[in-house]
């Protein structure tokens, strides 16, 4: 009963803070770090209420219902046995926790609370000189062992990464075109202290611990690179290159024209030679005479080459 009353008071406090923020947001840029911690505590409280249901199973992801004041925020929770968590890891949404990750201190069961703050992101998280290019996503791991002593249940645990790093994939939330080279990963640790890092892979951030993550870009728009002035030496080299290019182009055109003229001259020479050979052949042939027969002009031989001889012995 005391635990339920504490949760109710905590939820009422967070709702009051949301109402206060809606009135004072015009004059306040960011909320105090304590309020973001209270937000995490409230979301954790709602998530553990889901895990207390009679039919909750390990390894199943559950949607956490939230009050209307949290409109736009999405929270999911899952409970895992530590053996399964360490042996298989977890791959959900944009988060991938590899195997061989150990919680500190040890707990037989852990609960992972996933947060997507959506339109509330810029209200709770801020990076000076940068703008959030994606919503703020978070995953927090708590002790979920039901018979924990000293009230350690719901206690946030630290992580010891013994294998590969934890990856956060923002490929579905790519920065605006032209900003990719300027985008950076940001991780908000306790107290909302931002830690900036470069992207090892496009749209992927790597981390060794839990927390809240986003992609940021510089607040000022990127400037177009101005052309650097050329030194006198480079100007001289460029001028020489231009002269050589013009000369080479002119030589190529002149060579093509010369080749065309030579080909045309050879063609005319061959044609004239063929015509001369045909004329000589015509002059060396037999010349025929002509005479008229009726109204037609017919060719006739000028002379007879062989005189006829009569085959008769009485020829005088």
C-alpha positions in Angstrom: 0.0 0.0 0.0 2.8 2.4 0.9 4.5 1.7 -2.4 1.2 2.4 -4.4 0.7 5.7 -2.5 4.3 6.7 -3.3 3.7 6.0 -6.9 0.5 8.0 -6.9 2.2 11.0 -5.3 5.0 10.8 -7.8 2.7 10.6 -10.7 0.7 13.6 -9.4 4.0 15.5 -9.0 5.0 14.8 -12.6 1.5 15.8 -13.9 1.8 19.1 -12.0 5.3 19.7 -13.5 3.8 19.1 -17.0 1.1 21.6 -16.3 3.6 24.1 -15.0 5.8 23.6 -18.0 2.9 24.3 -20.4 2.4 27.7 -18.7 6.1 28.7 -18.2 7.6 27.3 -21.4 7.4 30.7 -23.1 10.0 32.1 -20.7 12.0 29.0 -19.8 14.2 27.2 -22.4 14.9 23.9 -20.6 13.6 22.3 -17.4 15.8 21.6 -14.4 17.6 18.2 -14.5 15.6 17.1 -11.5 12.4 17.2 -13.6 13.8 14.9 -16.3 14.8 12.5 -13.5 11.3 12.8 -12.2 10.0 12.0 -15.6 12.1 8.8 -15.8 10.9 7.8 -12.3 7.2 8.3 -13.3 7.7 6.3 -16.6 9.4 3.6 -14.6 6.5 3.5 -12.1 3.9 3.1 -14.9 6.1 0.4 -16.5 6.3 -1.7 -13.3 2.6 -1.5 -12.9 2.3 -3.3 -16.2 4.8 -5.9 -15.0 2.7 -6.7 -12.0 -0.1 -8.1 -14.1 -1.0 -11.8 -13.5 -0.3 -12.9 -17.1 3.1 -11.1 -17.7 5.7 -13.4 -19.3 9.4 -12.9 -19.6 10.8 -11.8 -22.9 7.5 -10.2 -24.1 7.4 -6.5 -24.9 4.5 -4.6 -23.4 3.1 -1.2 -24.3 2.8 1.0 -21.2 -0.4 3.1 -21.0 0.2 6.7 -20.1 -2.0 9.6 -19.0 -3.2 12.2 -21.5 -0.5 14.6 -20.3 2.1 12.4 -21.8 0.5 12.6 -25.2 3.0 11.7 -27.9 5.4 9.9 -25.6 5.7 6.1 -26.2 7.0 3.7 -23.5 7.5 0.0 -23.7 8.8 -2.5 -21.1 10.0 -6.0 -21.1 11.2 -8.3 -18.3 14.1 -10.8 -18.8 15.9 -13.4 -16.9 19.5 -12.5 -16.5 20.8 -15.7 -18.2 18.7 -14.9 -21.3 19.7 -11.3 -21.3 23.4 -12.0 -21.1 23.4 -14.9 -23.5 21.2 -13.5 -26.3 21.2 -9.7 -25.8 18.2 -7.6 -26.9 17.3 -6.1 -30.3 14.3 -3.8 -30.2 13.4 -0.8 -32.3 16.6 1.3 -32.7 18.5 -0.3 -29.9 20.6 -3.4 -30.1 22.2 -4.7 -26.9 24.7 -7.4 -27.8 25.3 -10.6 -25.7 27.7 -10.7 -22.8 26.4 -7.5 -21.1 26.3 -7.9 -17.3 24.2 -5.7 -15.0 25.9 -4.3 -11.9 25.0 -5.2 -9.2 23.8 -8.7 -10.1 20.1 -9.2 -10.4 18.3 -12.5 -11.4 15.7 -10.5 -13.4 15.9 -7.2 -15.2 13.3 -4.9 -16.7 14.2 -2.7 -19.7 12.1 0.5 -20.1 12.2 1.9 -23.6 11.3 5.6 -24.1 10.4 7.6 -27.2 9.9 11.2 -26.0 8.8 12.4 -29.4 7.6 16.0 -29.2 8.7 16.3 -25.6 12.3 15.7 -26.5 13.4 19.4 -26.8 11.5 20.2 -23.6 13.7 18.0 -21.4 17.0 17.7 -23.3 19.1 20.5 -24.7 22.6 20.8 -26.3 24.0 24.3 -26.5 24.8 25.3 -30.1 23.0 22.3 -31.5 19.5 21.3 -32.5 17.9 17.9 -32.0 17.6 16.3 -35.5 15.8 13.2 -34.1 13.5 12.5 -31.1 15.2 11.5 -27.9 15.2 7.7 -27.3 16.1 6.1 -24.1 16.5 2.7 -22.5 17.0 2.2 -18.8 17.6 -1.1 -17.0 16.2 -1.8 -13.6 16.3 -4.6 -11.1 13.1 -6.7 -11.5 13.7 -9.5 -9.0 10.4 -9.8 -7.1 12.0 -11.0 -3.8 14.7 -8.4 -3.7 15.8 -7.3 -0.2 16.3 -3.8 1.1 13.8 -2.4 -1.4 16.3 -2.9 -4.3 13.5 -3.7 -6.8 13.0 -1.0 -9.4 16.6 0.2 -8.7 18.4 1.3 -11.8 21.4 -0.9 -12.6 24.7 -0.1 -14.3 26.0 -2.1 -17.3 29.2 -3.8 -17.9 29.8 -4.4 -21.6 32.1 -7.3 -22.2 31.6 -7.9 -25.9 30.7 -5.5 -28.7 29.2 -2.0 -28.0 25.6 -1.2 -27.8 24.3 0.4 -31.0 21.6 2.9 -31.6 20.4 3.0 -35.2 18.8 6.3 -36.4 18.5 5.3 -40.1 14.7 6.0 -40.0 15.4 9.5 -38.7 18.1 10.7 -41.0 19.1 14.4 -40.6 18.1 16.9 -43.3 19.9 16.7 -46.6 23.2 18.5 -46.5 23.7 18.0 -42.8 24.9 14.4 -42.7 28.5 15.3 -42.4 27.8 17.7 -39.5 25.5 15.4 -37.5 26.8 14.1 -34.2 25.6 11.5 -31.7 24.6 12.7 -28.2 24.1 10.7 -25.1 22.5 12.3 -22.1 23.8 10.8 -18.8 22.4 11.4 -15.4 21.7 15.0 -14.8 21.2 15.5 -18.5 24.9 16.1 -19.2 25.3 15.8 -23.0 28.2 13.8 -24.4 28.9 14.4 -28.1 30.6 11.8 -30.3 31.2 11.1 -34.0 29.1 8.6 -35.9 31.3 5.5 -36.5 28.8 4.3 -39.2 26.2 6.4 -41.0 23.2 7.1 -38.8 24.5 4.7 -36.1 25.7 5.7 -32.6 27.7 3.4 -30.3 27.6 3.4 -26.6 28.8 1.4 -23.6 26.0 2.2 -21.2 22.3 3.0 -21.0 20.7 6.5 -21.1 19.0 8.8 -23.6 20.2 9.3 -27.1 19.6 11.5 -30.1 21.3 13.0 -33.2 22.1 16.7 -33.2 23.2 19.2 -35.9 24.6 22.7 -35.5 22.0 25.4 -34.9 23.5 27.6 -37.6 22.9 26.6 -41.3 26.0 25.2 -43.1 27.8 27.7 -45.1 28.7 27.0 -48.8 32.5 26.6 -49.1 33.9 29.7 -50.7 36.5 29.1 -53.5 40.0 29.6 -52.2 42.1 32.2 -54.0 44.7 30.8 -56.4 48.3 31.6 -55.9 50.2 33.3 -58.8 52.1 30.1 -59.5 48.8 28.1 -59.8 47.3 30.8 -62.0 50.4 30.6 -64.3 50.1 26.8 -64.5 46.4 27.0 -65.2 47.0 29.6 -68.0 49.6 27.3 -69.6 47.2 24.4 -69.4 44.5 26.4 -71.2 47.0 27.4 -74.0 48.0 23.7 -74.4 44.4 22.6 -74.5 43.5 25.2 -77.2 46.6 24.3 -79.2 45.9 20.6 -79.0 42.3 21.2 -80.1 43.3 23.3 -83.0 45.9 20.8 -84.2 43.3 18.0 -84.1 40.9 20.0 -86.2 43.6 20.9 -88.7 44.7 17.3 -88.9 41.1 16.2 -89.7 40.8 18.8 -92.4 44.1 17.8 -94.0 43.2 14.1 -94.0 39.9 15.0 -95.7 41.6 17.0 -98.4 44.2 14.2 -99.1 41.4 11.6 -99.3 39.4 13.8 -101.8 42.6 14.3 -103.9 43.3 10.6 -104.0 39.6 9.9 -105.0 39.8 12.4 -107.9 43.2 11.0 -109.1 41.9 7.4 -109.2 38.7 8.5 -111.0 40.7 10.4 -113.6 43.0 7.5 -114.1 40.1 5.1 -114.7 38.6 7.5 -117.3 41.9 7.8 -119.2 42.3 4.0 -119.3 38.8 3.7 -120.8 39.5 6.3 -123.4 42.8 4.6 -124.5 41.0 1.3 -124.8 38.4 2.9 -127.0 41.0 4.4 -129.3 42.8 1.0 -129.7 39.6 -0.8 -130.8 38.4 -1.4 -134.5 36.8 1.5 -136.2 33.6 0.8 -138.0 32.1 2.7 -140.7 28.4 3.3 -141.3 26.0 3.6 -144.2 22.3 4.2 -144.6 19.9 1.5 -145.4 16.5 2.9 -145.9 15.9 5.4 -143.1 18.3 3.6 -140.7 22.0 4.2 -140.2 23.9 0.9 -139.8 27.5 0.1 -139.0 29.7 -1.4 -141.6 33.3 -2.5 -141.9 35.6 -0.2 -143.9 37.5 -3.1 -145.5 37.5 -6.8 -145.7 40.5 -8.4 -144.2 40.4 -11.7 -146.1 39.8 -11.9 -149.8 37.5 -14.7 -150.9 39.1 -17.6 -152.8 37.0 -19.7 -155.1 37.6 -23.4 -154.8 37.4 -24.2 -158.5 40.3 -25.2 -160.6 38.9 -23.5 -163.6 39.3 -20.1 -162.1 41.6 -18.0 -164.5 
